[in-house]
Amino acid sequence: MNQHYLTHAKEQPHSCEVCGKAFLLKKSFNLHYLIHTKQKPYSCEVCGKAFSRKNDLNQHYLTHTEGKPHSCDVCGKKFSRKSSLNLHYLKLKRSLVP
């Protein structure tokens, strides 16, 4: 209940001493702080690549399991993330504009 109240109060009691960014939740702050410490506690069992966030590892793992559900309508290239496909479309659009 107290945590829910903070969302309405706009308070962000956890602030980063390195960059000053503030967070409502301690968990969010801890994830953010990994950026500054360069710690990467999550590693891929297939290739060994390491990540600071578990979600990034999960997205990476799709590259090994052929989990690329997003494909370009123009060239057919496949992507594991929708955001990567959108970036690809943006690059295509820029290359076509004189």
Biotite code that builds the C-alpha atoms (Angstrom):
import biotite.structure as struc

atoms = struc.array([
    struc.Atom([0.000, 0.000, 0.000], chain_id="A", res_id=1, res_name="MET", atom_name="CA", element="C"),
    struc.Atom([2.791, 2.426, 0.909], chain_id="A", res_id=2, res_name="ASN", atom_name="CA", element="C"),
    struc.Atom([4.563, 1.685, -2.383], chain_id="A", res_id=3, res_name="GLN", atom_name="CA", element="C"),
    struc.Atom([1.318, 2.277, -4.302], chain_id="A", res_id=4, res_name="HIS", atom_name="CA", element="C"),
    struc.Atom([0.884, 5.637, -2.566], chain_id="A", res_id=5, res_name="TYR", atom_name="CA", element="C"),
    struc.Atom([4.323, 6.714, -3.777], chain_id="A", res_id=6, res_name="LEU", atom_name="CA", element="C"),
    struc.Atom([3.230, 6.302, -7.405], chain_id="A", res_id=7, res_name="THR", atom_name="CA", element="C"),
    struc.Atom([0.624, 9.010, -6.855], chain_id="A", res_id=8, res_name="HIS", atom_name="CA", element="C"),
    struc.Atom([2.874, 11.216, -4.744], chain_id="A", res_id=9, res_name="ALA", atom_name="CA", element="C"),
    struc.Atom([5.485, 11.310, -7.542], chain_id="A", res_id=10, res_name="LYS", atom_name="CA", element="C"),
    struc.Atom([8.217, 10.666, -4.989], chain_id="A", res_id=11, res_name="GLU", atom_name="CA", element="C"),
    struc.Atom([11.329, 8.850, -6.135], chain_id="A", res_id=12, res_name="GLN", atom_name="CA", element="C"),
    struc.Atom([13.301, 8.088, -2.982], chain_id="A", res_id=13, res_name="PRO", atom_name="CA", element="C"),
    struc.Atom([16.130, 6.112, -4.612], chain_id="A", res_id=14, res_name="HIS", atom_name="CA", element="C"),
    struc.Atom([18.582, 8.289, -6.514], chain_id="A", res_id=15, res_name="SER", atom_name="CA", element="C"),
    struc.Atom([21.791, 7.344, -8.287], chain_id="A", res_id=16, res_name="CYS", atom_name="CA", element="C"),
    struc.Atom([24.848, 9.002, -6.791], chain_id="A", res_id=17, res_name="GLU", atom_name="CA", element="C"),
    struc.Atom([26.706, 8.656, -10.105], chain_id="A", res_id=18, res_name="VAL", atom_name="CA", element="C"),
    struc.Atom([24.277, 10.284, -12.552], chain_id="A", res_id=19, res_name="CYS", atom_name="CA", element="C"),
    struc.Atom([21.470, 11.626, -10.361], chain_id="A", res_id=20, res_name="GLY", atom_name="CA", element="C"),
    struc.Atom([18.650, 9.629, -11.949], chain_id="A", res_id=21, res_name="LYS", atom_name="CA", element="C"),
    struc.Atom([15.887, 8.899, -9.409], chain_id="A", res_id=22, res_name="ALA", atom_name="CA", element="C"),
    struc.Atom([13.702, 5.816, -9.000], chain_id="A", res_id=23, res_name="PHE", atom_name="CA", element="C"),
    struc.Atom([10.511, 4.953, -7.181], chain_id="A", res_id=24, res_name="LEU", atom_name="CA", element="C"),
    struc.Atom([11.518, 1.341, -6.551], chain_id="A", res_id=25, res_name="LEU", atom_name="CA", element="C"),
    struc.Atom([14.761, 0.076, -5.051], chain_id="A", res_id=26, res_name="LYS", atom_name="CA", element="C"),
    struc.Atom([14.654, -2.818, -7.537], chain_id="A", res_id=27, res_name="LYS", atom_name="CA", element="C"),
    struc.Atom([14.639, -0.376, -10.465], chain_id="A", res_id=28, res_name="SER", atom_name="CA", element="C"),
    struc.Atom([17.518, 1.556, -8.938], chain_id="A", res_id=29, res_name="PHE", atom_name="CA", element="C"),
    struc.Atom([19.552, -1.635, -8.487], chain_id="A", res_id=30, res_name="ASN", atom_name="CA", element="C"),
    struc.Atom([19.045, -2.576, -12.149], chain_id="A", res_id=31, res_name="LEU", atom_name="CA", element="C"),
    struc.Atom([20.065, 0.916, -13.224], chain_id="A", res_id=32, res_name="HIS", atom_name="CA", element="C"),
    struc.Atom([23.180, 0.930, -11.055], chain_id="A", res_id=33, res_name="TYR", atom_name="CA", element="C"),
    struc.Atom([24.545, -2.095, -12.932], chain_id="A", res_id=34, res_name="LEU", atom_name="CA", element="C"),
    struc.Atom([25.139, 0.283, -15.856], chain_id="A", res_id=35, res_name="ILE", atom_name="CA", element="C"),
    struc.Atom([27.733, 2.160, -13.826], chain_id="A", res_id=36, res_name="HIS", atom_name="CA", element="C"),
    struc.Atom([29.382, -0.868, -12.210], chain_id="A", res_id=37, res_name="THR", atom_name="CA", element="C"),
    struc.Atom([29.655, -2.703, -15.539], chain_id="A", res_id=38, res_name="LYS", atom_name="CA", element="C"),
    struc.Atom([28.490, -5.878, -13.786], chain_id="A", res_id=39, res_name="GLN", atom_name="CA", element="C"),
    struc.Atom([26.900, -8.459, -16.058], chain_id="A", res_id=40, res_name="LYS", atom_name="CA", element="C"),
    struc.Atom([25.563, -11.259, -13.857], chain_id="A", res_id=41, res_name="PRO", atom_name="CA", element="C"),
    struc.Atom([23.485, -12.963, -16.580], chain_id="A", res_id=42, res_name="TYR", atom_name="CA", element="C"),
    struc.Atom([25.347, -14.993, -19.196], chain_id="A", res_id=43, res_name="SER", atom_name="CA", element="C"),
    struc.Atom([24.201, -17.012, -22.181], chain_id="A", res_id=44, res_name="CYS", atom_name="CA", element="C"),
    struc.Atom([24.603, -20.774, -21.752], chain_id="A", res_id=45, res_name="GLU", atom_name="CA", element="C"),
    struc.Atom([25.126, -21.168, -25.501], chain_id="A", res_id=46, res_name="VAL", atom_name="CA", element="C"),
    struc.Atom([27.802, -18.585, -26.340], chain_id="A", res_id=47, res_name="CYS", atom_name="CA", element="C"),
    struc.Atom([28.821, -17.052, -23.007], chain_id="A", res_id=48, res_name="GLY", atom_name="CA", element="C"),
    struc.Atom([27.852, -13.458, -23.841], chain_id="A", res_id=49, res_name="LYS", atom_name="CA", element="C"),
    struc.Atom([27.055, -11.588, -20.613], chain_id="A", res_id=50, res_name="ALA", atom_name="CA", element="C"),
    struc.Atom([24.303, -9.088, -19.817], chain_id="A", res_id=51, res_name="PHE", atom_name="CA", element="C"),
    struc.Atom([23.472, -6.783, -16.935], chain_id="A", res_id=52, res_name="SER", atom_name="CA", element="C"),
    struc.Atom([19.720, -7.414, -17.233], chain_id="A", res_id=53, res_name="ARG", atom_name="CA", element="C"),
    struc.Atom([17.918, -10.749, -17.434], chain_id="A", res_id=54, res_name="LYS", atom_name="CA", element="C"),
    struc.Atom([15.487, -9.413, -20.030], chain_id="A", res_id=55, res_name="ASN", atom_name="CA", element="C"),
    struc.Atom([18.397, -8.615, -22.349], chain_id="A", res_id=56, res_name="ASP", atom_name="CA", element="C"),
    struc.Atom([19.685, -12.183, -21.936], chain_id="A", res_id=57, res_name="LEU", atom_name="CA", element="C"),
    struc.Atom([16.237, -13.550, -22.767], chain_id="A", res_id=58, res_name="ASN", atom_name="CA", element="C"),
    struc.Atom([16.080, -11.436, -25.930], chain_id="A", res_id=59, res_name="GLN", atom_name="CA", element="C"),
    struc.Atom([19.608, -12.540, -26.887], chain_id="A", res_id=60, res_name="HIS", atom_name="CA", element="C"),
    struc.Atom([18.752, -16.191, -26.356], chain_id="A", res_id=61, res_name="TYR", atom_name="CA", element="C"),
    struc.Atom([16.165, -15.941, -29.133], chain_id="A", res_id=62, res_name="LEU", atom_name="CA", element="C"),
    struc.Atom([19.030, -15.510, -31.606], chain_id="A", res_id=63, res_name="THR", atom_name="CA", element="C"),
    struc.Atom([20.145, -19.066, -30.831], chain_id="A", res_id=64, res_name="HIS", atom_name="CA", element="C"),
    struc.Atom([16.685, -20.613, -31.005], chain_id="A", res_id=65, res_name="THR", atom_name="CA", element="C"),
    struc.Atom([15.756, -19.001, -34.325], chain_id="A", res_id=66, res_name="GLU", atom_name="CA", element="C"),
    struc.Atom([13.181, -16.939, -32.472], chain_id="A", res_id=67, res_name="GLY", atom_name="CA", element="C"),
    struc.Atom([13.030, -14.065, -34.917], chain_id="A", res_id=68, res_name="LYS", atom_name="CA", element="C"),
    struc.Atom([9.315, -13.494, -35.420], chain_id="A", res_id=69, res_name="PRO", atom_name="CA", element="C"),
    struc.Atom([9.599, -9.974, -36.883], chain_id="A", res_id=70, res_name="HIS", atom_name="CA", element="C"),
    struc.Atom([10.499, -9.793, -40.571], chain_id="A", res_id=71, res_name="SER", atom_name="CA", element="C"),
    struc.Atom([10.978, -6.911, -42.977], chain_id="A", res_id=72, res_name="CYS", atom_name="CA", element="C"),
    struc.Atom([8.315, -6.633, -45.697], chain_id="A", res_id=73, res_name="ASP", atom_name="CA", element="C"),
    struc.Atom([10.888, -5.095, -48.044], chain_id="A", res_id=74, res_name="VAL", atom_name="CA", element="C"),
    struc.Atom([13.932, -7.385, -47.837], chain_id="A", res_id=75, res_name="CYS", atom_name="CA", element="C"),
    struc.Atom([12.828, -10.299, -45.643], chain_id="A", res_id=76, res_name="GLY", atom_name="CA", element="C"),
    struc.Atom([15.478, -9.822, -42.963], chain_id="A", res_id=77, res_name="LYS", atom_name="CA", element="C"),
    struc.Atom([14.324, -11.199, -39.606], chain_id="A", res_id=78, res_name="LYS", atom_name="CA", element="C"),
    struc.Atom([14.627, -9.693, -36.136], chain_id="A", res_id=79, res_name="PHE", atom_name="CA", element="C"),
    struc.Atom([14.078, -10.985, -32.620], chain_id="A", res_id=80, res_name="SER", atom_name="CA", element="C"),
    struc.Atom([12.882, -7.577, -31.400], chain_id="A", res_id=81, res_name="ARG", atom_name="CA", element="C"),
    struc.Atom([10.134, -5.417, -32.852], chain_id="A", res_id=82, res_name="LYS", atom_name="CA", element="C"),
    struc.Atom([12.225, -2.348, -31.989], chain_id="A", res_id=83, res_name="SER", atom_name="CA", element="C"),
    struc.Atom([15.092, -3.679, -34.137], chain_id="A", res_id=84, res_name="SER", atom_name="CA", element="C"),
    struc.Atom([12.725, -4.123, -37.073], chain_id="A", res_id=85, res_name="LEU", atom_name="CA", element="C"),
    struc.Atom([11.461, -0.550, -36.601], chain_id="A", res_id=86, res_name="ASN", atom_name="CA", element="C"),
    struc.Atom([15.049, 0.739, -36.587], chain_id="A", res_id=87, res_name="LEU", atom_name="CA", element="C"),
    struc.Atom([15.716, -1.262, -39.764], chain_id="A", res_id=88, res_name="HIS", atom_name="CA", element="C"),
    struc.Atom([12.686, 0.365, -41.431], chain_id="A", res_id=89, res_name="TYR", atom_name="CA", element="C"),
    struc.Atom([13.929, 3.794, -40.372], chain_id="A", res_id=90, res_name="LEU", atom_name="CA", element="C"),
    struc.Atom([17.345, 3.115, -41.929], chain_id="A", res_id=91, res_name="LYS", atom_name="CA", element="C"),
    struc.Atom([15.691, 1.903, -45.130], chain_id="A", res_id=92, res_name="LEU", atom_name="CA", element="C"),
    struc.Atom([13.551, 5.041, -45.273], chain_id="A", res_id=93, res_name="LYS", atom_name="CA", element="C"),
    struc.Atom([16.590, 7.286, -44.757], chain_id="A", res_id=94, res_name="ARG", atom_name="CA", element="C"),
    struc.Atom([18.517, 5.506, -47.514], chain_id="A", res_id=95, res_name="SER", atom_name="CA", element="C"),
    struc.Atom([15.670, 6.149, -49.960], chain_id="A", res_id=96, res_name="LEU", atom_name="CA", element="C"),
    struc.Atom([15.353, 9.870, -49.185], chain_id="A", res_id=97, res_name="VAL", atom_name="CA", element="C"),
    struc.Atom([17.686, 11.998, -51.359], chain_id="A", res_id=98, res_name="PRO", atom_name="CA", element="C"),
])
